[in-house]
Amino acid sequence: MARPKSLPASAALAVTALTLSTGLLSASPAQAATGTITGLAGKCLDVAGANSADGTAVQLYDCNGTAAQQWTVGSDGTIRALGKCLDVTGNSTADGAQLQLWSCTGGANQKWTVTAAHDIVNPQADKCMDATGNSSANGTRAQIWSCTGAANQKWTAPSSGGSTPSAPMAVAPYLYNGWGDPPSPTTITHATGVKWFTLAFVLSNGYCNPQWDGSRPLTGGVDQQTVNTVRGNGGDIIPSFGGYSGNKLESSCSSAGELAAAYQKVINAYGLKAIDIDIEADAYSNTTVQQRTVDALKTVKANNAGLKVYITIGTGQSGPDTSLINRAASSGLSVDAWAIMPFDFGGAGQNMGYLTKQAAEGLKNALKSAYGYSDDQAYRDMGISSMNGITDNNETVTVNDFQTILAYAQQHHLARLTFWSANRDRPCTGGSADSCSGVGQSNWDYTRVFSQYTG
């Protein structure tokens, strides 16, 4: 997991620490869901001209995947787009009062209830959002009207069964700015609904000091821009420490205390809800480094209330090496998910969906042995981090394999479902190394599959 395709895959330790704090952005309410709102004839609720000015008309329009059609339905009763609120003009409660975009005020004319019957109701007026004149033509204004149950008042919103993922933090594809023509996370979010990304890699600059790829500044550079973009879309990032190559903090720091301080520096710099620590190659097999990492994570967990920790390791076809699992258990490090990287088993022509499930069953048994879990506890403490397309060892992980993995994860309620990488989730058209999957596909096909995960 989380390595350039051109590099060999070895056993890896990836630790993801994830808080459950609410409120990703002040502009996006807690427990929000973001996506399209579709109505009559499948048309999208749209901000006219993608104009964020107060008073801009809200209308029906052909769905086009733009930000003007991305609505955030929050638990505070607001429905927002382009940083502003869906608003009843003039604070009116009359039939035919038109809807517009307006700066959020907290007023009753900006409060909405999305019902199980697919009505969107303004409680102040006790009226429904309505496509004027029962028309589905582009440019048809949205208004409020007495609720009739008619088709022009029925809407599919993210909070009432839309396509927004139900487990957004569990599904966080890897995104790498080092090379591979990194895609825009905004493009992926608009196309798939996935809003969280695992951003790789934080490394040592030769000392116990974290930098992106060991050379780019921790803040203020391209990686900071990516963080800002992802958060602006209502999601967040999980920075990944390590990867296959480069200087690892886990090896460069001389003690668990120094390593914990390095992790904390990144946590503080971004106000993080998650970290991912990926130790590979010789660092993984070094017992001193393993213990240093386990002890550092215990400190980080103690100092960051609510932290969730995901650990991802390499695996064979029958399951992973259990030494790190046993070390963590005996040291008193409890984690929220142990994930495996079920690829690079060796050779083409294998059924990677089947082999993934087989390896996952081996992980389940290892967790039961180390922690004394039941089957259900073990499954809920597991994750899968796959690789899309052609792997380092010339295996092919297909979109259908991802469907198989998704079904397995849904059946057993796994805690994490991700893959390396978003950079690769495109057909190959002559781009740079590790910028495509190597198989026939459309853009973001693999991401779309995992976006269906409900946890």
Residue pairs with C-beta under 8 A, 6 or more apart in sequence:
1 12
1 14
1 174
1 278
1 312
1 339
1 341
1 385
1 387
1 418
1 419
1 420
2 12
2 14
2 174
2 176
2 198
2 200
2 201
2 240
2 242
2 243
2 276
2 278
2 385
2 420
2 421
3 9
3 12
3 243
3 244
3 245
3 278
3 280
3 420
4 176
4 178
4 179
4 180
4 244
4 245
4 433
4 434
5 387
5 390
5 391
5 392
5 424
5 433
5 434
6 392
6 433
6 434
7 244
7 245
7 392
8 244
8 344
8 392
9 244
9 314
9 341
9 343
9 344
9 391
9 392
9 393
10 244
10 280
10 281
10 284
10 314
11 280
11 284
11 285
11 313
11 314
11 320
11 321
12 242
12 244
12 278
12 279
12 280
12 284
12 312
12 313
12 314
12 341
13 242
13 277
13 278
13 279
13 280
13 284
13 290
13 293
13 311
13 312
13 313
13 324
14 240
14 242
14 276
14 277
14 278
14 279
14 310
14 311
14 312
14 313
14 339
14 385
15 275
15 276
15 277
15 278
15 293
15 297
15 309
15 310
15 311
15 312
15 335
16 198
16 238
16 274
16 275
16 276
16 277
16 308
16 309
16 310
16 311
16 312
16 337
16 416
17 272
17 274
17 275
17 276
17 297
17 300
17 301
17 304
17 307
17 308
17 309
17 310
18 169
18 238
18 273
18 274
18 307
18 308
18 309
18 310
18 336
19 272
19 273
19 274
19 304
19 306
19 307
19 308
20 273
20 306
20 308
21 273
21 306
22 30
22 31
23 29
23 30
24 32
24 231
24 234
24 235
24 236
25 231
25 232
25 234
27 80
27 83
28 34
28 72
28 74
28 80
28 234
29 72
29 74
29 75
29 76
29 78
29 80
30 74
30 75
30 76
31 74
31 75
32 72
32 73
32 74
32 75
32 234
33 72
33 73
33 157
33 158
33 159
33 162
33 164
34 70
34 71
34 72
34 73
34 158
34 164
34 193
34 195
34 233
34 234
35 70
35 71
35 157
35 158
35 162
35 163
35 164
35 193
36 44
36 45
36 63
36 69
36 70
36 71
36 158
36 162
36 163
37 44
37 45
37 69
37 71
37 73
37 79
37 120
37 155
37 156
37 157
37 158
37 162
38 44
38 45
38 63
38 155
38 156
38 162
39 45
39 60
39 131
39 136
39 152
39 154
39 155
39 156
40 60
40 131
40 134
40 135
40 136
40 140
40 151
40 152
40 154
41 136
42 63
43 60
43 61
43 62
43 63
43 136
43 138
43 140
44 60
44 61
44 62
44 63
44 64
44 69
45 58
45 59
45 60
45 69
45 71
45 142
45 155
46 58
46 59
46 60
46 61
46 68
46 69
47 56
47 57
47 58
47 68
47 69
47 81
47 82
47 101
48 56
48 57
48 58
48 59
48 68
48 139
49 56
49 68
50 66
50 67
50 68
50 82
51 101
52 82
52 83
52 84
52 101
53 101
54 84
54 100
54 101
54 102
54 103
55 100
55 101
55 102
56 100
56 101
57 98
57 100
57 101
57 141
58 86
58 98
58 99
58 100
58 101
58 141
58 142
59 138
59 139
59 140
59 141
59 142
60 131
60 135
60 136
60 137
60 138
60 139
60 140
60 142
61 69
61 138
61 139
62 138
63 69
65 190
65 191
66 190
67 81
67 82
67 186
67 190
68 81
68 82
69 81
70 81
70 189
70 190
70 233
71 79
71 80
71 81
71 86
71 157
71 158
72 78
72 79
72 80
72 81
72 158
72 234
73 79
73 112
73 114
73 157
73 158
73 159
74 80
77 110
77 111
77 112
77 113
78 85
78 86
78 104
78 110
78 111
78 112
79 85
79 86
79 112
79 120
79 157
80 86
80 104
81 101
82 101
84 101
84 102
84 103
84 104
85 101
85 102
85 103
85 104
85 105
85 110
86 99
86 101
86 110
86 112
87 99
87 100
87 101
87 102
87 107
87 109
87 110
88 97
88 98
88 99
88 109
88 110
88 122
88 124
88 125
88 144
89 97
89 98
89 99
89 100
90 97
91 107
91 108
91 109
92 109
92 125
92 144
93 122
93 124
93 125
93 126
93 127
93 144
94 125
95 127
95 143
95 144
95 145
95 146
96 132
96 143
96 144
96 145
97 125
97 143
97 144
98 132
98 141
98 142
98 143
99 129
99 141
99 142
99 143
99 144
102 110
104 110
108 122
108 123
108 124
109 122
109 124
109 125
111 122
111 123
111 124
112 120
112 121
112 122
112 123
112 129
113 120
113 121
113 123
114 120
114 155
114 157
114 159
114 160
115 121
115 160
116 160
117 149
117 154
118 154
118 155
118 156
118 157
118 160
118 161
119 128
119 129
119 147
119 153
119 154
119 155
120 128
120 129
120 155
120 157
121 127
121 128
121 129
121 147
122 128
122 129
122 144
125 144
126 147
127 144
127 145
127 146
127 147
128 144
128 145
128 146
128 147
128 148
128 153
129 142
129 143
129 144
129 153
129 155
130 142
130 143
130 144
130 145
130 152
130 153
131 140
131 142
131 152
131 153
132 140
132 141
132 142
132 143
133 140
134 150
134 151
134 152
135 152
136 152
145 153
147 153
156 162
158 164
163 193
163 451
164 193
165 171
165 193
165 194
165 195
165 451
165 452
165 453
165 454
166 453
166 454
166 455
167 417
167 453
167 454
167 455
168 194
168 195
168 196
168 235
169 196
169 236
169 273
169 274
170 383
170 414
170 415
170 416
170 417
170 418
170 453
170 455
171 194
171 196
171 417
171 418
171 450
171 451
171 453
172 194
172 196
172 197
172 198
172 237
172 238
172 274
172 418
173 188
173 194
173 197
173 198
173 418
173 419
173 420
173 421
173 422
173 425
173 447
173 450
174 197
174 198
174 199
174 200
174 240
174 418
174 419
174 420
174 421
174 422
174 423
175 182
175 183
175 185
175 197
175 198
175 199
175 200
175 226
175 421
175 422
175 423
176 182
176 199
176 200
176 201
176 421
176 423
176 434
177 199
177 212
177 216
177 222
177 223
177 226
178 200
178 201
178 213
179 432
179 433
179 434
179 435
180 421
180 423
180 424
180 432
180 433
180 434
180 435
181 423
181 431
181 432
181 435
182 226
182 422
182 423
183 422
183 423
183 425
183 426
184 229
185 197
185 226
185 229
185 230
185 233
185 235
185 422
186 229
186 233
188 194
188 422
188 425
188 444
188 447
189 195
189 230
189 233
189 234
189 235
191 443
191 444
191 447
191 448
192 444
192 447
192 448
192 451
193 451
194 235
194 447
194 450
194 451
195 230
195 233
195 234
195 235
195 236
196 230
196 235
196 236
196 237
196 238
197 226
197 230
197 235
197 237
197 238
197 422
198 237
198 238
198 239
198 240
198 276
198 418
199 223
199 226
199 227
199 230
199 237
199 238
199 239
199 240
200 239
200 240
200 243
200 276
200 278
200 421
201 212
201 213
201 240
201 241
201 242
201 243
201 246
201 278
202 210
202 211
202 212
202 218
202 239
202 240
202 241
202 242
202 249
202 266
203 210
203 211
203 212
203 213
203 214
203 241
203 242
203 243
203 246
203 247
203 248
203 249
204 210
204 211
204 214
204 246
204 247
204 248
204 249
204 251
204 252
204 253
205 211
205 214
205 215
205 247
206 214
206 247
206 252
207 252
208 249
208 252
208 253
208 254
208 258
208 259
208 261
208 262
209 262
210 218
210 241
210 249
210 262
210 263
210 265
210 266
211 217
211 218
212 218
212 221
212 223
213 246
214 246
214 247
216 222
216 223
217 224
218 265
218 266
218 269
219 269
219 270
226 237
227 237
227 270
230 236
230 237
231 237
236 273
236 274
237 270
237 274
238 272
238 274
238 275
238 276
239 266
239 270
239 272
239 274
239 275
239 276
240 276
240 277
240 278
241 248
241 249
241 250
241 263
241 266
241 275
241 276
241 277
241 278
242 248
242 249
242 250
242 277
242 278
242 279
242 280
242 283
243 278
243 280
244 280
244 281
248 279
248 283
248 289
249 259
249 262
249 263
250 259
250 277
250 279
250 283
250 289
250 292
250 293
250 296
251 283
251 286
251 289
253 259
253 262
253 292
253 296
255 292
256 291
256 292
256 293
256 295
256 296
256 299
257 296
257 299
259 292
259 293
259 296
260 295
260 296
260 297
260 299
260 300
260 303
263 275
263 277
263 296
263 297
263 300
264 300
264 303
264 304
266 272
266 275
267 275
267 300
267 304
274 308
275 300
276 310
276 312
277 293
277 297
278 312
279 289
279 290
279 293
280 314
283 289
284 290
284 313
284 314
284 324
287 327
290 323
290 324
290 327
291 327
291 331
294 327
294 328
294 331
294 333
295 331
297 309
297 333
298 331
298 332
298 333
300 307
301 307
301 309
301 333
308 336
308 337
309 333
309 335
309 336
309 337
310 335
310 336
310 337
310 338
310 339
310 383
310 415
310 416
311 324
311 328
311 335
311 337
311 338
311 339
312 338
312 339
312 340
312 341
312 383
312 385
312 416
313 320
313 321
313 324
313 325
313 338
313 339
313 340
313 341
314 320
314 321
314 340
314 341
314 344
315 340
315 341
315 342
315 359
315 362
315 363
316 345
316 359
316 362
317 345
317 355
317 358
317 359
318 358
318 359
318 362
319 340
319 359
319 360
319 361
319 362
319 363
319 365
319 366
320 340
320 359
320 362
320 363
320 366
322 366
322 369
322 370
325 338
325 366
325 367
325 370
326 370
328 335
328 370
329 370
329 371
334 371
335 381
336 381
336 415
337 381
337 382
337 383
337 414
337 415
337 416
338 363
338 366
338 367
338 381
338 382
338 383
339 382
339 383
339 384
339 385
339 415
339 416
339 418
340 359
340 360
340 363
340 382
340 383
340 384
340 385
341 385
341 386
341 387
342 352
342 355
342 356
342 359
342 360
342 384
342 386
343 352
343 386
343 387
343 391
343 392
343 393
343 395
343 397
344 387
344 391
344 392
344 393
344 395
345 355
345 393
345 395
346 393
346 395
347 393
347 394
347 395
348 394
348 395
348 396
350 395
351 401
352 386
352 395
352 396
352 397
352 398
352 401
353 398
353 400
353 401
353 402
353 403
353 404
353 405
354 404
356 384
356 386
356 401
356 404
356 405
356 408
357 404
357 405
357 408
360 382
360 384
360 408
363 378
363 382
364 375
364 378
364 379
364 382
365 378
367 373
367 377
367 378
367 381
367 382
368 374
368 375
368 378
371 377
371 378
371 381
373 381
379 412
379 413
379 414
380 412
380 413
380 414
380 415
381 415
382 412
382 414
382 415
382 416
383 414
383 415
383 416
383 417
383 418
384 405
384 408
384 409
384 414
384 416
384 417
384 418
385 416
385 418
385 419
385 420
386 397
386 401
386 402
386 405
386 418
386 419
386 420
387 397
387 419
387 420
387 424
388 397
388 402
388 419
388 420
388 421
388 424
388 425
388 437
388 446
389 396
389 397
389 424
389 436
389 437
389 438
389 439
389 441
389 446
390 396
390 437
390 438
390 439
391 397
396 438
396 439
398 439
399 439
399 441
399 445
399 446
399 449
402 419
402 446
402 449
402 450
403 449
405 417
406 417
406 449
406 450
406 452
406 453
408 414
409 417
409 453
410 453
410 454
413 455
415 455
417 450
417 453
418 450
419 446
419 450
421 434
422 447
423 434
423 435
424 434
424 435
424 436
424 437
425 437
425 441
425 443
425 444
425 445
425 446
425 447
426 435
426 436
426 437
426 441
426 443
426 444
427 436
427 437
427 439
427 440
427 441
427 442
427 443
428 435
428 436
428 437
428 438
429 436
437 446
